Amino acid sequence: MSNRNGKIKLLEEKANDEKRISKEISKLANSIRSDAVRSILQVIVLDTKRHEKFYKTASSLLDPSRKMIKPSELAKIQSSLEHRVQEEVKNLEEVKKIANEEQNPKVKAILEAIIEDEMRHHKIFQTLKEVIIRGEIIEEQDIWEGLWIKGAWITE
């Protein structure tokens, strides 16, 4: 499909599909009594919502009328990101300590999954902060290189 508008429409449809799916899975999760099964379904809901956002982002990158960050927003974002980076470091240290001491393999596996997420979050916040600290208006190229190409969203 080479037509830009057709691609935008398809990506928007995929985003709507993900939104619908997340609502359906969320409804199912809320009807289940088992904490373990409900939690797994809720994590899938979060991933599905993330996919919805990714589809919307891909769609907006194809839209020539898209909006980017204004210079007036940079200081606010920079301050918030600095706080988040510090918070992620603290959370990561605390969870690592708990995981290292945990004997229950199921709990340990959950904590290790959290550690992986926290490490990814830290990487994303740090990279975004570095882009913002340069004091530039963020352009798609900065975001693309800093977050997508460097693999901050890739989970291995």
Secondary structure, DSSP 8 states (H G I E B T S, - for coil): ---HHHHHHHHHHHHHHHHHHHHHHHHHHHT---HHHHHHHHHHHHHHHHHHHHHHHHHHHH-TT-----GGGHHHHHHHHHHHHHHHHHHHHHHHHHHHH---HHHHHHHHHHHHHHHHHHHHHHHHHHHHHTT----HHHHIIIIIITTTT---
